[in-house]
Structure formats: C-alpha cells, structure tokens
Amino acid sequence: MAFNQTAAAPSHKMRRCLLMAFALIALALTALPTASFAGTDTAGNVLATDNDANPSSAEGDLYWAGQALNLDDASIDRDVIAAGDTLSIRDCTVGGAVRLAARTIDIAKTTVDGSVTVAGQHVVLNTGSTANCFYAMGETVALRGSTKSAALAGDTVAIDGTVEGDVEVWADKLILGKNAHITGTVNAHVSEDPERAAGAEVGALKIDRTENEDTSTVNDVIGGTVAAALSTCFVALLLELVFPRATASAAGMLHQRPTPLWVSGLLGTIAIVPAVLLLIISIAGLSLAGALMCGVIGIALVSSAFAGCAIARMVGHSQNRYAMAAVGGIAAGALTGLPLVGGFISGVAFVFMLGYIIQIIWRNARLKPQQPTNTPGLPTA
C-alpha cells in the first residue's frame, strides 16, 4: 500500500501524539495480567507473555505482551502482534504482517511476506531483513534491510538499505547512507537538507522544507474558529432539544459536587485503552470492543457541545435554556477551534461528558428499588 506522494506533511505535534498513543498501547498491554495470555487457541494462534517460553512456531498469529521479547529462529505462519519494552526478532520467517509497539525494536535477518508497522523510541529494520512495506515511527528510525515501499517518521531517519519503490519521510533529519539503493522517489518532508553519502543511489529526491510548519493565516484561524463555533452551537441546541434533563442534570452536578464527576471521567478515560485491548485479545470480545469504541467516538463528537451547554446552563440557570445552550455551544466551539489550546479543551470536554455518564450509571445502580419484604404477623399489601 503506497502512500500518496502529494500528501501534506503532518506536523511534529501530530507525530508525537501518534507516538504517545502507541506508547499507551504498549504500556496497557504490559500491565495486563500474564495469566490471561498463555496458551494456543483452536485456530493455531499463540498467546504469550514474559512467563512463557518464546515459541518456535505458530500456525496462526502470534500475540505477545510483556517486558522483553526475543523471538529467534521462529516460523510464524500469519501475523506477529506484540507490545512491550524491548522487542527483538531475528532469523525468523513471518507469513503475514508484523505490528509492534515498544521502546526499542530491532528486526534482523527476518523475512516478512506482508507489511511491517512499528512505533517506538528506537526502531530498526536491520540488515538481512525483507518486507513488502515498512511503516515506522519513532525518535530514531533506521531502514537497513530491503522493502518495496516505506513511510518513515521520526526526529532522525536513516536509510541505508534497499527500497524498490517510493519512500515518504517526515523528519527533522534525513540520512541517506552509502548502501542506500532506492529505485523510486524519496519525498522528504524535513526541516534541514538531507545528508547523502557518496555511494547512495536514489531515483529522485524531492525536498519539502518544513521549518515553517504553521503556515495558516489569520483568516484561516478565524474561519476555522467561526465554523467550529457554529457547528458546536447547532449540536448544543440539538442536545438541549432532545436531552434537556441530561444537560440540566450535568449542570447540577457541576454546581453541587464537581469532584466525583471529574475524577470518574479522568479514571474512565485512562481505563478505555486497556479495556478495549482486553476485549480484543480475548477474541470473543471483539464485538464488545467495537461497540465500546463506537461509544467513545460518539462521546468525543458531542462532548464539546454537551460540556458547553451544561456549563452555560449552570451559569445562567434563570435564563432561557435554548439561549444558554446556544451561548455555551458557541463558546465551546470557538475554544476548540483555536490553535494550540483546542486539543486540550476538547480533551477536558471529553473527560467531563464521560464522567457525567459514569456518574449517572453509578447513581442508577445504587438507587435500584429493593424488593419489599414481608414482616411476620403483618398483612401484605
């Protein structure tokens, strides 16, 4: 799967956010109970952790989570999916794809029929390794093996191997080693001129300097903020029309007891990633994992409007509720549309709405009506 050559270079902020997401996945998998992974299922998939010996073969997929994986001289018929601190794959054959998340990743003398997708701090596709595609993100990324295409993102990206197609690079620094042999085009989105060794062979090198990544004008910022404010205002009015009791209840919680709301929302946000991963790894819980992810996406889409509406209703509790919903929606949308702070405001709104939902579920569970008991000697109603 080739990347579009005309695609715009992602900002450093986006790359770091994606890297943080992979790091959270690795941390979540590492923290899971080891007893829930060991064994081989009926489809030939191998589930392993640090407590299990590294398998020499797997008829299906290999799922692994733990501190350190050293997979040596193994044959995996399908995919390898692993997360941990240090992942090393050497002298192996993989019939499918490889997907890894870890601090340090080293793939050496390994043949991968599918793609290699990895994220970490230090990532290397080492000498003697071959793959159909190599997609990597990290602080330092090195490609010394052979692949048909590549997309690499990091602070420092080094290519000292063979690529039979095109390469997309997003980096502060790009190094083309003396053993680099690239038949296609290298689209380099870099902040400084690439370092190219004397023996490096490149079909074509296109450089897009990214030292001025923020090229948006004042008009663009204003237009985006206005659009976000109007769209959020519309959603807030719709929420007030359909769920007036929910917005009023959220405003009451925020005014009377805000601490449980924020704490439960924060804990719920932290628990989402391991909960989804537990459901996915349990295989039977894939449908539940999908439903949970759909719910999270739905909350994220309307959280800014809901939070703005609830806060506005709390402040102007004696005013017209539709007017306050419109004001709150406009304010929330304008804040989320601002550069730099917009992402933070959206995150706070998500925590607020998730905390409200958790509090409602908790209160309903506590207030379930108890079954009446008959006292001896008294007639029943």
C-alpha positions as CSV (number, residue, x, y, z in Angstrom):
1,M,0.0,0.0,0.0
2,A,1.8,3.1,-1.3
3,F,1.5,6.5,0.4
4,N,0.1,9.4,-1.7
5,Q,3.1,11.4,-2.8
6,T,1.2,14.6,-2.7
7,A,0.0,14.2,0.8
8,A,0.8,17.1,3.1
9,A,3.4,16.6,5.8
10,P,2.0,16.0,9.3
11,S,3.1,18.4,12.0
12,H,5.5,17.4,14.7
13,K,2.7,17.7,17.1
14,M,0.6,15.0,15.3
15,R,3.6,12.7,15.1
16,R,4.3,13.0,18.8
17,C,0.6,12.4,19.6
18,L,0.5,9.3,17.5
19,L,3.7,8.1,19.1
20,M,2.2,8.7,22.6
21,A,-0.8,6.7,21.5
22,F,1.4,3.7,20.6
23,A,3.3,4.1,23.9
24,L,0.0,3.9,25.8
25,I,-0.9,0.8,23.9
26,A,2.4,-0.7,24.9
27,L,2.0,0.3,28.5
28,A,-1.5,-1.1,28.6
29,L,-0.5,-4.4,27.2
30,T,2.5,-4.7,29.5
31,A,0.3,-4.1,32.5
32,L,-2.3,-6.8,31.7
33,P,-2.3,-10.0,33.8
34,T,0.1,-12.6,32.5
35,A,-2.3,-15.5,33.1
36,S,-4.8,-14.3,30.6
37,F,-2.4,-14.7,27.6
38,A,-0.7,-18.1,27.9
39,G,-1.7,-20.8,25.5
40,T,-2.7,-21.7,22.0
41,D,-6.3,-21.5,20.7
42,T,-8.1,-23.8,18.4
43,A,-7.2,-21.6,15.4
44,G,-3.5,-22.0,16.0
45,N,-3.0,-18.5,17.4
46,V,-0.3,-18.4,20.1
47,L,-0.8,-16.0,23.0
48,A,2.3,-15.5,25.2
49,T,3.9,-13.3,27.8
50,D,7.2,-13.0,29.6
51,N,6.3,-16.0,31.7
52,D,6.1,-18.2,28.6
53,A,8.9,-19.6,26.5
54,N,9.2,-17.8,23.2
55,P,7.5,-20.0,20.6
56,S,9.5,-21.6,17.8
57,S,6.5,-21.7,15.5
58,A,2.8,-20.7,15.2
59,E,0.3,-21.9,12.7
60,G,-1.8,-18.8,13.2
61,D,-1.0,-15.4,14.7
62,L,1.5,-14.7,17.5
63,Y,0.1,-12.3,20.2
64,W,2.7,-11.3,22.7
65,A,2.9,-8.7,25.6
66,G,5.5,-8.2,28.3
67,Q,8.8,-6.6,29.1
68,A,11.2,-8.1,26.5
69,L,10.5,-10.4,23.5
70,N,13.5,-12.1,21.9
71,L,12.0,-14.1,19.0
72,D,14.8,-16.1,17.4
73,D,14.7,-18.6,14.6
74,A,10.9,-18.9,14.6
75,S,8.4,-19.5,11.9
76,I,5.1,-17.7,12.2
77,D,2.5,-18.6,9.5
78,R,0.5,-15.4,9.9
79,D,0.8,-12.1,11.8
80,V,3.0,-11.1,14.8
81,I,1.4,-8.6,17.1
82,A,3.4,-7.5,20.1
83,A,3.9,-4.8,22.6
84,G,6.5,-4.3,25.4
85,D,9.7,-2.5,26.3
86,T,12.2,-4.3,24.1
87,L,11.3,-6.3,21.0
88,S,13.9,-8.3,19.0
89,I,13.0,-10.5,16.1
90,R,15.9,-12.4,14.4
91,D,16.3,-15.1,11.9
92,C,12.5,-15.6,11.6
93,T,10.0,-16.0,8.8
94,V,6.6,-14.4,9.1
95,G,3.9,-15.3,6.6
96,G,1.7,-12.3,7.4
97,A,2.3,-8.8,8.8
98,V,4.3,-7.5,11.8
99,R,2.8,-4.9,14.1
100,L,4.9,-3.8,17.1
101,A,4.9,-1.1,19.7
102,A,7.8,-0.8,22.1
103,R,10.6,1.5,23.3
104,T,13.3,-0.4,21.3
105,I,12.5,-2.5,18.2
106,D,15.1,-4.5,16.2
107,I,14.1,-6.7,13.3
108,A,17.2,-8.5,11.8
109,K,17.6,-11.3,9.2
110,T,13.9,-11.8,9.1
111,T,11.6,-12.3,6.1
112,V,8.1,-10.8,6.3
113,D,5.7,-11.5,3.5
114,G,3.4,-8.7,4.5
115,S,4.0,-5.2,5.9
116,V,5.9,-4.1,8.9
117,T,4.2,-1.4,11.0
118,V,6.1,-0.4,14.1
119,A,6.2,2.5,16.6
120,G,8.7,3.1,19.4
121,Q,11.6,5.3,20.5
122,H,14.4,3.5,18.6
123,V,13.3,1.4,15.5
124,V,15.5,-0.6,13.2
125,L,14.7,-2.8,10.2
126,N,18.2,-4.3,10.2
127,T,20.4,-5.8,7.5
128,G,19.2,-9.1,6.0
129,S,15.5,-8.3,6.7
130,T,12.9,-8.1,3.9
131,A,9.3,-6.9,3.9
132,N,6.7,-5.9,1.5
133,C,6.2,-2.4,3.1
134,F,7.9,-0.7,6.1
135,Y,5.9,1.8,8.1
136,A,7.7,3.2,11.1
137,M,7.5,6.0,13.6
138,G,9.9,6.8,16.4
139,E,12.6,9.1,17.7
140,T,15.2,7.4,15.6
141,V,14.2,5.2,12.6
142,A,16.7,3.2,10.6
143,L,16.0,1.1,7.4
144,R,18.9,-1.1,6.6
145,G,17.1,-4.0,5.1
146,S,15.0,-4.4,1.9
147,T,11.4,-3.4,1.2
148,K,9.2,-2.4,-1.7
149,S,8.0,0.8,-0.2
150,A,8.4,2.8,3.0
151,A,6.8,5.6,5.1
152,L,9.1,6.7,7.9
153,A,8.6,9.4,10.6
154,G,10.9,10.5,13.4
155,D,13.3,13.0,14.6
156,T,16.2,11.3,12.8
157,V,15.5,8.9,9.9
158,A,18.4,6.9,8.3
159,I,18.0,4.9,5.1
160,D,21.0,2.5,4.4
161,G,19.2,-0.3,2.6
162,T,17.2,-1.1,-0.5
163,V,13.7,0.2,-1.4
164,E,12.3,-0.9,-4.7
165,G,9.6,1.8,-4.8
166,D,8.9,5.2,-3.3
167,V,9.7,6.5,0.2
168,E,7.8,9.1,2.3
169,V,9.8,10.6,5.1
170,W,8.8,13.1,7.8
171,A,11.8,14.0,9.9
172,D,14.0,16.7,11.3
173,K,17.0,15.0,9.9
174,L,17.3,12.5,7.0
175,I,20.4,10.5,6.4
176,L,21.0,8.5,3.2
177,G,23.8,6.0,3.8
178,K,26.3,4.7,1.3
179,N,24.4,1.4,1.0
180,A,21.1,3.2,0.2
181,H,19.6,2.0,-3.1
182,I,16.2,3.5,-3.8
183,T,14.6,3.0,-7.3
184,G,11.7,5.3,-6.7
185,T,11.2,8.8,-5.4
186,V,12.1,9.9,-1.9
187,N,9.6,12.6,-0.8
188,A,11.4,14.2,2.2
189,H,9.4,16.5,4.4
190,V,12.4,17.7,6.5
191,S,13.5,20.7,8.5
192,E,17.1,20.6,7.1
193,D,18.8,19.4,4.0
194,P,19.3,15.6,3.9
195,E,22.8,14.1,4.5
196,R,23.6,12.0,1.4
197,A,26.6,9.7,1.4
198,A,28.7,9.3,-1.8
199,G,27.5,5.8,-2.6
200,A,23.8,6.4,-2.1
201,E,21.6,5.7,-5.1
202,V,18.2,7.5,-5.3
203,G,15.9,7.6,-8.2
204,A,14.7,11.1,-7.3
205,L,14.8,13.2,-4.3
206,K,12.1,15.8,-3.6
207,I,12.6,18.0,-0.6
208,D,9.9,19.9,1.2
209,R,11.3,22.1,3.9
210,T,9.1,22.1,7.0
211,E,10.8,24.7,9.2
212,N,7.7,26.9,8.9
213,E,5.0,24.2,9.5
214,D,2.4,26.6,10.8
215,T,1.5,28.4,7.5
216,S,-2.0,29.2,8.4
217,T,-3.1,32.8,8.1
218,V,-5.1,34.8,10.5
219,N,-8.1,34.5,8.1
220,D,-7.8,30.7,8.2
221,V,-7.7,30.7,12.0
222,I,-10.7,33.0,12.2
223,G,-12.6,31.0,9.6
224,G,-12.0,27.7,11.3
225,T,-12.9,29.1,14.7
226,V,-16.2,30.5,13.4
227,A,-17.1,27.2,11.6
228,A,-16.3,25.3,14.8
229,A,-18.4,27.7,16.9
230,L,-21.4,27.5,14.6
231,S,-21.3,23.7,14.2
232,T,-20.9,23.2,18.0
233,C,-23.8,25.6,18.6
234,F,-26.1,23.6,16.4
235,V,-25.2,20.3,18.2
236,A,-25.7,22.0,21.6
237,L,-29.2,23.2,20.6
238,L,-30.0,19.7,19.3
239,L,-28.8,18.2,22.6
240,E,-30.9,20.7,24.6
241,L,-34.0,19.9,22.5
242,V,-33.6,16.1,22.7
243,F,-32.0,15.6,26.1
244,P,-32.9,18.6,28.3
245,R,-32.9,16.6,31.5
246,A,-29.3,15.4,30.8
247,T,-27.9,18.9,30.3
248,A,-29.8,20.1,33.4
249,S,-28.5,17.2,35.4
250,A,-24.9,17.8,34.3
251,A,-25.2,21.4,35.2
252,G,-26.5,20.5,38.7
253,M,-23.6,18.0,39.2
254,L,-21.1,20.6,38.1
255,H,-22.5,23.1,40.5
256,Q,-23.1,20.9,43.6
257,R,-20.5,18.1,43.5
258,P,-18.0,18.6,40.6
259,T,-15.2,16.5,42.1
260,P,-16.8,13.0,41.6
261,L,-17.7,13.9,38.1
262,W,-14.2,15.0,37.1
263,V,-12.4,12.1,38.9
264,S,-14.7,9.4,37.4
265,G,-14.3,11.0,33.9
266,L,-10.5,11.0,34.2
267,L,-10.3,7.4,35.5
268,G,-12.7,6.3,32.8
269,T,-10.6,8.0,30.1
270,I,-7.5,6.2,31.4
271,A,-9.3,2.8,31.5
272,I,-10.6,3.0,28.0
273,V,-7.4,1.8,26.3
274,P,-6.7,-1.3,28.4
275,A,-10.4,-2.2,28.4
276,V,-10.6,-2.2,24.6
277,L,-7.3,-4.2,24.4
278,L,-8.6,-6.8,26.9
279,L,-11.7,-7.3,24.8
280,I,-9.7,-7.5,21.6
281,I,-7.2,-10.0,23.0
282,S,-10.0,-12.2,24.4
283,I,-11.1,-12.7,20.8
284,A,-14.7,-13.4,21.9
285,G,-15.0,-9.8,22.9
286,L,-14.3,-8.3,19.5
287,S,-17.9,-7.2,19.1
288,L,-17.9,-5.6,22.6
289,A,-14.7,-3.8,21.8
290,G,-16.2,-2.4,18.6
291,A,-19.3,-1.3,20.5
292,L,-17.1,0.4,23.1
293,M,-15.0,2.2,20.5
294,C,-18.2,3.4,18.8
295,G,-19.5,4.7,22.1
296,V,-16.2,6.5,22.7
297,I,-16.2,8.1,19.3
298,G,-19.8,9.2,19.8
299,I,-18.9,10.8,23.1
300,A,-15.9,12.6,21.6
301,L,-18.1,14.0,18.7
302,V,-20.6,15.7,21.0
303,S,-18.6,16.2,24.2
304,S,-17.7,19.8,23.4
305,A,-21.3,20.8,22.7
306,F,-22.6,18.9,25.8
307,A,-20.0,20.5,28.1
308,G,-20.6,24.0,26.8
309,C,-24.3,23.6,27.1
310,A,-24.1,22.2,30.7
311,I,-21.7,25.0,31.8
312,A,-23.8,27.7,30.2
313,R,-27.0,26.4,31.9
314,M,-25.2,26.3,35.3
315,V,-24.1,29.9,34.9
316,G,-27.4,31.2,33.5
317,H,-29.8,28.9,35.3
318,S,-32.5,31.5,35.4
319,Q,-32.2,32.4,31.7
320,N,-33.8,30.7,28.7
321,R,-32.3,27.3,28.3
322,Y,-32.1,27.4,24.5
323,A,-30.4,30.8,24.6
324,M,-27.9,29.5,27.1
325,A,-27.3,26.3,25.1
326,A,-26.5,28.4,22.0
327,V,-24.1,30.6,24.0
328,G,-22.4,27.6,25.6
329,G,-22.1,25.9,22.2
330,I,-20.6,28.9,20.5
331,A,-18.1,29.4,23.3
332,A,-17.1,25.7,23.4
333,G,-16.8,25.5,19.6
334,A,-14.7,28.7,19.5
335,L,-12.3,27.4,22.1
336,T,-11.9,24.0,20.5
337,G,-11.2,25.7,17.2
338,L,-8.3,27.8,18.5
339,P,-4.7,26.6,17.7
340,L,-2.6,25.1,20.5
341,V,-5.3,25.1,23.1
342,G,-8.1,23.5,21.1
343,G,-7.0,19.9,21.6
344,F,-6.7,20.5,25.4
345,I,-10.2,22.0,25.6
346,S,-11.6,19.0,23.6
347,G,-9.9,16.6,26.0
348,V,-11.4,18.4,29.0
349,A,-14.8,18.3,27.4
350,F,-14.5,14.5,26.8
351,V,-13.5,13.9,30.4
352,F,-16.5,16.0,31.5
353,M,-19.1,14.1,29.5
354,L,-17.6,10.6,30.2
355,G,-17.6,11.5,33.9
356,Y,-21.3,12.5,33.7
357,I,-22.2,9.2,32.0
358,I,-20.3,7.2,34.6
359,Q,-21.9,9.1,37.5
360,I,-25.4,8.5,36.0
361,I,-24.7,4.8,35.6
362,W,-23.3,4.7,39.2
363,R,-26.3,6.5,40.7
364,N,-28.9,4.4,38.9
365,A,-27.1,1.2,40.1
366,R,-27.1,2.5,43.7
367,L,-30.8,3.6,43.6
368,K,-32.3,0.3,42.3
369,P,-35.6,-0.3,44.2
370,Q,-35.3,-3.1,46.8
371,Q,-37.8,-5.9,46.8
372,P,-40.4,-5.5,49.7
373,T,-40.0,-8.0,52.5
374,N,-42.9,-9.4,54.4
375,T,-42.8,-8.9,58.2
376,P,-44.3,-11.9,60.2
377,G,-47.6,-11.1,61.7
378,L,-48.4,-8.2,59.3
379,P,-50.7,-8.5,56.3
380,T,-49.1,-8.0,52.9
381,A,-50.4,-5.2,50.7
